[in-house]
Amino acid sequence: MASTTTGKPLPENVLEETINACDTVFALDSAKKKVLDFLEGSMGYIAPNLSAVVGSAVSAKLIGIAGGVSELANMPACNVQLLDAKKTDRVWFSNTKSRFRIGYLEQSEAFQATPPYLRSRACRLLAAKSTLAVRVDSARGDPSGSVGRALRQDFYNKIEKWQEPPPAKLRKPLPVPDSEPKKKKRGGRRSRKMKERYAMTDMRKMANRMLFGVPEERLWNAWSGWVWQTAPISYSEKTLCC
């Protein structure tokens, strides 16, 4: 319907052509519904595997809009997903919540049973399963529809897998110190230079050397300050050297 009008009545010839065009559209729509109803009733023979995945009604619509089983089988899954997809659902309103990349597959039972936050991924998966099923139907590989039922069950299994919570992180205890042999570090000139730079000098080794059970004497050295010197001295007297 037009949202605005000039307020003038249509001429007789234009009005008659408009009414004839509307009658033609209604007749075509009625014929389309009859064809879809016939296809839906014959889906068990025409495409049993596709009907097992998305249902008879959606299968009839997909085959009808594609032009046949062979034409639908030659389509990639990304195009099957977009069959009858509308870019906008509402005019002059926001499109943030409109699913404009989903076509007839939205009407399938498997899609409606999926949680809303997983429907985008589920639609891509359902399109892939539908493409595999219709290719089996195109080659008449399985008239019983067992392949389609297996694909449908695989779809439900993946949806359940997506809803599982992530595994909990295990707290790994720290290893026992010095329980494992040390790894060999890389050698080379740079490594040797680094070791020489931070290596302990002989003077520091002598200063840090302490013997168990042996008395030591602390002496004053003018160059290095207080140093410890192991010497057999008596416990009653210590000599301070300057």
Residue frames as qw, qx, qy, qz and C-alpha x, y, z in Angstrom:
[[0.000, 0.887, 0.461, 0.000, 0.00, 0.00, 0.00],
 [0.364, 0.541, -0.041, 0.757, 1.13, 3.52, -0.72],
 [0.377, -0.428, -0.509, 0.645, 1.84, 5.68, 2.31],
 [0.068, 0.498, 0.068, -0.862, 0.99, 8.94, 0.50],
 [0.387, 0.519, 0.704, 0.294, -1.39, 9.87, -2.30],
 [0.109, 0.078, 0.192, 0.972, -2.13, 12.87, -4.42],
 [0.305, 0.366, 0.542, -0.692, -5.88, 12.55, -3.72],
 [0.493, 0.374, -0.332, -0.712, -6.84, 12.05, -7.38],
 [0.859, 0.092, 0.454, -0.217, -8.74, 8.93, -8.56],
 [0.363, -0.254, 0.749, 0.493, -7.01, 6.64, -11.06],
 [0.491, 0.311, -0.376, -0.722, -8.18, 6.61, -14.65],
 [0.905, 0.044, 0.179, -0.384, -10.33, 3.68, -15.70],
 [0.822, 0.435, -0.363, 0.045, -7.67, 2.04, -17.84],
 [0.192, 0.533, -0.680, 0.466, -4.95, 2.38, -15.14],
 [0.587, -0.281, 0.502, -0.569, -7.32, 1.09, -12.45],
 [0.948, 0.169, -0.015, -0.271, -8.23, -1.93, -14.58],
 [0.656, 0.493, -0.524, 0.228, -4.54, -2.77, -15.22],
 [0.115, -0.490, 0.657, -0.562, -3.78, -2.45, -11.51],
 [0.783, -0.134, 0.358, -0.491, -6.63, -4.80, -10.56],
 [0.918, 0.322, -0.214, -0.090, -5.52, -7.31, -13.20],
 [0.394, 0.553, -0.631, 0.375, -1.94, -7.18, -11.89],
 [0.403, -0.380, 0.604, -0.573, -3.15, -7.80, -8.33],
 [0.918, 0.055, 0.141, -0.367, -5.26, -10.75, -9.49],
 [0.768, 0.465, -0.429, 0.098, -2.22, -12.18, -11.29],
 [0.070, 0.525, -0.688, 0.496, -0.10, -11.86, -8.13],
 [0.659, -0.216, 0.478, -0.540, -2.75, -13.62, -6.05],
 [0.940, 0.247, -0.080, -0.221, -3.04, -16.39, -8.65],
 [0.567, 0.527, -0.575, 0.264, 0.74, -16.90, -8.70],
 [0.209, -0.451, 0.665, -0.557, 0.85, -16.99, -4.91],
 [0.839, -0.051, 0.293, -0.456, -1.93, -19.58, -4.83],
 [0.878, 0.384, -0.283, -0.032, -0.12, -21.70, -7.43],
 [0.262, 0.570, -0.664, 0.408, 3.09, -21.46, -5.42],
 [0.516, -0.325, 0.576, -0.545, 1.32, -22.68, -2.29],
 [0.940, 0.144, 0.064, -0.301, -0.12, -25.63, -4.22],
 [0.701, 0.504, -0.477, 0.165, 3.32, -26.58, -5.54],
 [0.007, -0.513, 0.684, -0.519, 4.84, -26.31, -2.07],
 [0.740, -0.175, 0.400, -0.511, 2.04, -28.40, -0.59],
 [0.937, 0.286, -0.153, -0.127, 2.63, -31.06, -3.23],
 [0.487, 0.548, -0.588, 0.342, 6.37, -31.02, -2.59],
 [0.318, -0.460, 0.601, -0.571, 5.84, -31.19, 1.14],
 [0.884, -0.040, 0.256, -0.389, 3.66, -34.26, 0.75],
 [0.919, 0.363, -0.141, 0.067, 6.23, -35.91, -1.54],
 [0.012, -0.832, 0.523, -0.187, 9.35, -35.06, 0.47],
 [0.763, -0.341, 0.539, -0.101, 9.59, -38.58, 1.81],
 [0.860, 0.306, 0.352, 0.207, 10.35, -39.76, -1.73],
 [0.460, 0.846, -0.043, 0.266, 12.00, -36.71, -3.32],
 [0.265, 0.606, -0.505, 0.555, 14.41, -35.71, -0.51],
 [0.775, -0.496, -0.387, -0.057, 14.11, -38.00, 2.52],
 [0.672, -0.130, -0.311, 0.660, 17.48, -37.04, 4.03],
 [0.081, 0.313, -0.025, 0.946, 16.89, -33.30, 3.73],
 [0.558, -0.541, -0.303, -0.550, 13.44, -33.74, 5.29],
 [0.789, -0.376, -0.422, 0.240, 15.02, -35.58, 8.21],
 [0.479, 0.009, -0.229, 0.847, 17.35, -32.63, 8.87],
 [0.038, 0.005, 0.088, -0.995, 15.09, -29.57, 8.50],
 [0.412, 0.391, 0.629, -0.531, 11.59, -30.98, 8.10],
 [0.441, 0.433, 0.715, 0.328, 9.27, -31.47, 5.13],
 [0.157, 0.930, 0.317, -0.102, 7.91, -27.91, 4.99],
 [0.175, -0.838, 0.323, 0.404, 11.32, -26.22, 5.00],
 [0.494, -0.137, 0.732, 0.448, 12.69, -28.79, 2.54],
 [0.420, 0.642, 0.612, 0.192, 9.88, -28.05, 0.09],
 [0.058, 0.978, 0.069, -0.187, 10.53, -24.30, 0.33],
 [0.355, -0.638, 0.517, 0.447, 14.28, -24.74, -0.19],
 [0.480, 0.114, 0.762, 0.420, 13.81, -26.97, -3.23],
 [0.318, 0.797, 0.512, 0.044, 11.11, -24.69, -4.62],
 [0.003, 0.964, -0.078, -0.255, 13.17, -21.50, -4.38],
 [0.388, -0.511, 0.630, 0.438, 16.32, -23.21, -5.68],
 [0.557, 0.472, -0.374, -0.572, 14.54, -24.73, -8.68],
 [0.909, 0.118, -0.370, -0.152, 15.03, -28.43, -7.95],
 [0.859, -0.482, 0.124, 0.122, 17.01, -30.96, -5.95],
 [0.795, 0.215, 0.090, 0.560, 20.00, -30.88, -8.31],
 [0.181, 0.762, -0.010, 0.621, 20.14, -27.09, -8.28],
 [0.552, -0.781, 0.121, -0.267, 19.99, -27.05, -4.47],
 [0.926, -0.242, 0.111, 0.268, 22.70, -29.73, -4.27],
 [0.654, 0.422, 0.044, 0.627, 25.03, -27.61, -6.41],
 [0.124, -0.892, 0.027, -0.434, 24.74, -24.63, -4.06],
 [0.401, 0.241, -0.643, 0.606, 27.35, -24.02, -1.36],
 [0.382, -0.510, -0.710, 0.301, 26.22, -24.04, 2.25],
 [0.145, -0.310, -0.199, 0.918, 26.64, -20.26, 2.61],
 [0.264, -0.041, -0.405, -0.875, 24.09, -19.69, -0.16],
 [0.434, -0.384, -0.799, -0.161, 21.66, -22.25, 1.23],
 [0.287, -0.411, -0.563, 0.657, 21.68, -20.32, 4.49],
 [0.039, 0.307, 0.009, -0.951, 20.64, -17.12, 2.67],
 [0.080, -0.313, -0.782, -0.533, 17.73, -18.53, 0.67],
 [0.279, -0.739, -0.508, -0.344, 14.75, -16.20, 1.22],
 [0.470, -0.408, -0.350, 0.700, 16.79, -14.08, 3.64],
 [0.080, 0.903, 0.301, 0.296, 15.51, -10.53, 4.00],
 [0.444, 0.330, -0.277, 0.786, 17.85, -7.67, 4.68],
 [0.160, -0.167, 0.366, -0.902, 15.35, -5.71, 6.79],
 [0.113, -0.390, -0.910, 0.080, 12.34, -6.91, 8.72],
 [0.047, -0.817, -0.490, 0.302, 10.88, -3.53, 9.64],
 [0.378, 0.609, 0.202, 0.668, 10.85, -0.26, 7.77],
 [0.058, -0.759, 0.106, -0.640, 12.14, 2.85, 9.51],
 [0.758, -0.628, 0.101, -0.142, 13.09, 0.87, 12.60],
 [0.190, -0.704, 0.684, 0.026, 16.37, -0.34, 14.01],
 [0.872, 0.264, -0.375, -0.171, 17.85, -3.51, 12.50],
 [0.072, -0.602, 0.738, -0.296, 20.07, -4.43, 15.43],
 [0.542, -0.118, 0.762, -0.333, 17.92, -7.42, 16.41],
 [0.809, 0.431, 0.004, -0.400, 16.84, -8.49, 12.92],
 [0.628, -0.247, 0.689, 0.264, 18.37, -11.74, 11.64],
 [0.551, 0.697, -0.107, -0.447, 18.84, -10.73, 8.01],
 [0.200, 0.527, -0.798, -0.212, 21.31, -13.53, 7.21],
 [0.281, 0.041, 0.941, -0.184, 18.87, -16.34, 7.94],
 [0.414, 0.042, -0.478, -0.774, 16.28, -17.53, 5.43],
 [0.786, -0.181, -0.373, -0.458, 13.99, -20.55, 5.41],
 [0.586, 0.063, -0.733, 0.339, 16.24, -22.42, 7.85],
 [0.142, -0.239, 0.449, -0.849, 14.89, -20.18, 10.60],
 [0.720, -0.132, -0.057, -0.678, 11.57, -22.01, 10.36],
 [0.684, 0.097, -0.723, -0.008, 13.03, -25.45, 11.03],
 [0.768, -0.596, -0.181, -0.149, 12.46, -27.22, 14.32],
 [0.813, -0.091, -0.193, 0.542, 16.17, -27.75, 14.90],
 [0.266, 0.416, -0.072, 0.867, 16.85, -24.02, 14.64],
 [0.438, -0.648, -0.117, -0.612, 13.97, -23.06, 16.92],
 [0.863, -0.451, -0.221, 0.059, 15.20, -25.49, 19.60],
 [0.650, 0.190, -0.234, 0.698, 18.61, -23.76, 19.71],
 [0.324, -0.701, -0.320, 0.549, 19.27, -21.13, 22.43],
 [0.308, 0.939, 0.154, -0.018, 19.17, -17.56, 21.07],
 [0.192, -0.862, 0.401, 0.242, 22.85, -16.82, 21.75],
 [0.484, -0.257, 0.769, 0.329, 23.90, -19.80, 19.62],
 [0.658, 0.574, 0.448, -0.192, 21.56, -19.35, 16.67],
 [0.332, 0.829, -0.341, -0.293, 24.07, -17.64, 14.39],
 [0.096, -0.465, 0.873, 0.111, 26.51, -20.53, 14.70],
 [0.546, 0.173, 0.794, -0.202, 23.65, -23.05, 14.60],
 [0.615, 0.686, 0.131, -0.367, 22.35, -21.62, 11.32],
 [0.277, 0.696, -0.621, -0.231, 25.72, -22.09, 9.63],
 [0.248, -0.230, 0.938, -0.073, 25.98, -25.61, 10.97],
 [0.605, 0.386, 0.611, -0.335, 22.41, -26.43, 9.90],
 [0.540, 0.730, -0.176, -0.379, 23.09, -25.09, 6.41],
 [0.097, 0.543, -0.822, -0.139, 26.16, -27.34, 6.13],
 [0.389, 0.023, 0.901, -0.191, 24.19, -30.40, 7.29],
 [0.618, 0.567, 0.344, -0.422, 21.35, -29.58, 4.89],
 [0.402, 0.706, -0.464, -0.353, 23.77, -29.29, 1.97],
 [0.071, -0.329, 0.941, 0.033, 25.27, -32.69, 2.73],
 [0.491, 0.247, 0.769, -0.327, 21.81, -34.24, 3.04],
 [0.602, 0.659, 0.121, -0.433, 20.48, -32.81, -0.23],
 [0.263, 0.618, -0.682, -0.290, 23.59, -33.99, -2.08],
 [0.250, -0.078, 0.961, -0.089, 22.91, -37.50, -0.85],
 [0.541, 0.499, 0.548, -0.398, 19.29, -37.12, -2.06],
 [0.437, 0.713, -0.270, -0.477, 20.45, -35.80, -5.43],
 [0.214, 0.439, -0.853, -0.183, 22.56, -38.93, -5.98],
 [0.865, -0.169, -0.205, -0.426, 19.81, -41.18, -4.54],
 [0.313, 0.431, -0.790, 0.303, 22.40, -42.57, -2.16],
 [0.060, -0.098, -0.879, 0.464, 20.09, -43.35, 0.77],
 [0.351, -0.394, -0.487, -0.695, 16.32, -43.46, 0.11],
 [0.546, -0.479, -0.672, 0.141, 15.64, -44.55, 3.70],
 [0.141, -0.872, -0.008, -0.470, 16.79, -41.20, 5.16],
 [0.821, -0.456, -0.186, 0.289, 19.21, -42.69, 7.70],
 [0.550, 0.192, -0.046, 0.811, 21.98, -40.31, 6.61],
 [0.126, -0.634, -0.120, -0.753, 19.74, -37.33, 7.28],
 [0.716, -0.649, -0.200, -0.162, 18.79, -38.64, 10.74],
 [0.800, -0.195, -0.140, 0.550, 22.46, -39.14, 11.54],
 [0.311, 0.386, 0.025, 0.868, 23.25, -35.56, 10.42],
 [0.396, -0.704, -0.188, -0.559, 20.38, -34.24, 12.53],
 [0.816, -0.531, -0.189, 0.129, 21.64, -36.11, 15.61],
 [0.664, 0.053, -0.071, 0.743, 25.14, -34.78, 14.98],
 [0.010, 0.611, 0.104, 0.785, 23.69, -31.26, 14.87],
 [0.625, -0.700, -0.154, -0.309, 22.01, -31.72, 18.26],
 [0.854, -0.283, -0.161, 0.404, 25.18, -33.21, 19.75],
 [0.473, 0.271, -0.042, 0.838, 27.21, -30.19, 18.71],
 [0.256, -0.694, -0.125, -0.661, 24.64, -27.79, 20.12],
 [0.789, -0.595, -0.151, -0.032, 24.82, -29.62, 23.45],
 [0.778, -0.037, -0.103, 0.619, 28.62, -29.54, 23.30],
 [0.212, 0.528, 0.024, 0.822, 28.58, -25.76, 22.79],
 [0.476, -0.709, -0.116, -0.508, 26.42, -25.31, 25.88],
 [0.838, -0.314, -0.331, 0.299, 28.77, -27.20, 28.19],
 [0.267, -0.951, 0.146, 0.060, 30.73, -25.03, 30.65],
 [0.497, 0.669, -0.520, 0.187, 34.47, -24.74, 30.06],
 [0.831, -0.181, -0.454, 0.263, 36.68, -27.09, 32.07],
 [0.444, -0.895, 0.032, 0.018, 37.89, -25.76, 35.39],
 [0.401, 0.725, -0.482, 0.286, 41.49, -24.63, 35.61],
 [0.892, -0.317, -0.262, 0.190, 43.62, -27.00, 37.66],
 [0.192, -0.915, 0.336, -0.112, 46.03, -25.49, 40.14],
 [0.864, 0.262, -0.357, 0.240, 49.33, -27.18, 39.48],
 [0.640, -0.745, 0.048, 0.182, 51.50, -27.45, 42.61],
 [0.167, 0.869, -0.465, -0.022, 55.03, -26.13, 42.51],
 [0.873, 0.185, -0.430, 0.138, 57.73, -28.76, 41.98],
 [0.759, -0.599, -0.009, 0.255, 60.01, -29.79, 44.82],
 [0.091, 0.921, -0.364, -0.105, 63.19, -27.68, 44.76],
 [0.019, 0.605, -0.788, -0.116, 66.17, -29.42, 43.18],
 [0.779, 0.036, 0.583, -0.229, 64.05, -32.50, 42.45],
 [0.805, 0.557, 0.189, 0.074, 64.83, -32.40, 38.75],
 [0.669, -0.162, 0.212, 0.693, 68.27, -32.13, 37.19],
 [0.063, 0.764, -0.014, -0.642, 69.15, -28.69, 36.01],
 [0.731, 0.631, 0.243, 0.093, 68.93, -28.05, 32.33],
 [0.627, -0.122, 0.222, 0.737, 72.12, -27.34, 30.49],
 [0.150, 0.877, 0.117, -0.441, 72.34, -23.70, 29.63],
 [0.714, 0.654, 0.090, 0.233, 73.54, -22.55, 26.30],
 [0.625, -0.458, 0.132, 0.618, 77.25, -21.77, 26.11],
 [0.490, 0.712, 0.234, 0.445, 79.22, -19.47, 23.87],
 [0.419, 0.234, -0.183, 0.858, 81.28, -16.32, 24.10],
 [0.291, -0.558, -0.072, -0.774, 78.40, -14.18, 25.29],
 [0.811, -0.497, -0.265, -0.159, 77.52, -16.66, 28.01],
 [0.768, -0.085, -0.285, 0.566, 81.16, -16.89, 29.15],
 [0.178, 0.397, -0.100, 0.895, 81.45, -13.11, 29.29],
 [0.533, -0.584, -0.152, -0.592, 78.30, -12.92, 31.39],
 [0.873, -0.369, -0.291, 0.127, 79.60, -15.56, 33.79],
 [0.607, 0.103, -0.232, 0.754, 82.94, -13.75, 34.12],
 [0.066, -0.544, -0.004, -0.836, 81.18, -10.47, 34.81],
 [0.647, -0.535, 0.023, -0.543, 79.08, -11.85, 37.65],
 [0.821, -0.005, -0.531, 0.209, 81.51, -14.49, 38.88],
 [0.598, -0.801, 0.017, -0.007, 82.66, -14.45, 42.49],
 [0.346, 0.753, -0.495, 0.261, 86.27, -13.37, 42.99],
 [0.691, 0.021, -0.636, 0.343, 88.80, -15.24, 45.05],
 [0.046, 0.227, -0.458, 0.858, 88.72, -12.51, 47.68],
 [0.630, -0.216, 0.019, -0.746, 84.95, -12.90, 48.10],
 [0.854, -0.044, -0.508, -0.103, 85.33, -16.66, 48.27],
 [0.485, 0.107, -0.628, 0.599, 87.92, -16.35, 51.03],
 [0.210, -0.230, 0.307, -0.899, 85.72, -13.83, 52.86],
 [0.757, -0.144, -0.092, -0.630, 82.69, -16.11, 52.69],
 [0.682, 0.119, -0.719, 0.061, 84.58, -19.25, 53.62],
 [0.505, -0.520, 0.431, -0.538, 83.68, -20.61, 57.03],
 [0.463, 0.156, -0.871, 0.044, 84.74, -23.93, 58.49],
 [0.734, -0.504, -0.228, -0.394, 82.50, -25.86, 60.82],
 [0.866, -0.466, -0.123, 0.132, 83.92, -26.37, 64.33],
 [0.675, 0.096, -0.068, 0.728, 87.08, -24.33, 63.71],
 [0.184, -0.827, -0.242, 0.473, 87.55, -20.96, 65.47],
 [0.510, 0.579, 0.241, 0.588, 88.18, -17.99, 63.24],
 [0.363, -0.508, -0.160, 0.765, 89.76, -14.63, 63.81],
 [0.314, 0.877, 0.330, 0.151, 88.48, -11.36, 62.43],
 [0.548, -0.263, 0.100, 0.788, 91.31, -9.11, 61.30],
 [0.214, 0.895, 0.146, -0.363, 91.32, -5.57, 60.07],
 [0.634, 0.146, 0.411, 0.639, 92.83, -4.98, 56.66],
 [0.052, -0.538, -0.003, 0.841, 93.54, -1.49, 55.47],
 [0.115, 0.136, -0.615, -0.768, 92.49, -2.26, 51.93],
 [0.392, -0.253, -0.766, -0.442, 89.45, -4.50, 52.32],
 [0.538, -0.496, 0.113, -0.672, 88.32, -3.79, 55.90],
 [0.615, -0.323, 0.638, -0.332, 87.33, -6.58, 58.27],
 [0.668, 0.282, -0.634, -0.267, 88.19, -10.08, 57.01],
 [0.866, -0.364, 0.255, -0.228, 87.81, -13.48, 58.55],
 [0.405, 0.571, -0.713, 0.040, 90.88, -15.64, 58.84],
 [0.943, -0.266, -0.163, -0.120, 90.94, -19.21, 60.01],
 [0.310, 0.584, -0.617, 0.426, 93.70, -19.64, 62.53],
 [0.709, -0.328, -0.601, 0.170, 94.34, -21.82, 65.54],
 [0.007, -0.516, 0.320, -0.795, 93.88, -19.28, 68.35],
 [0.175, -0.182, -0.838, 0.484, 92.88, -19.60, 71.92],
 [0.194, -0.696, -0.631, -0.283, 89.36, -18.87, 73.12],
 [0.426, -0.699, -0.350, 0.455, 90.59, -16.54, 75.82],
 [0.193, -0.656, 0.164, 0.711, 92.34, -14.00, 73.65],
 [0.620, 0.635, 0.396, 0.235, 91.86, -12.47, 70.21],
 [0.423, -0.357, 0.184, 0.812, 94.44, -10.31, 68.56],
 [0.378, 0.865, 0.301, -0.138, 93.35, -7.24, 66.61],
 [0.579, -0.081, 0.331, 0.741, 95.77, -6.30, 63.84],
 [0.201, 0.843, 0.135, -0.481, 95.80, -2.86, 62.28]]
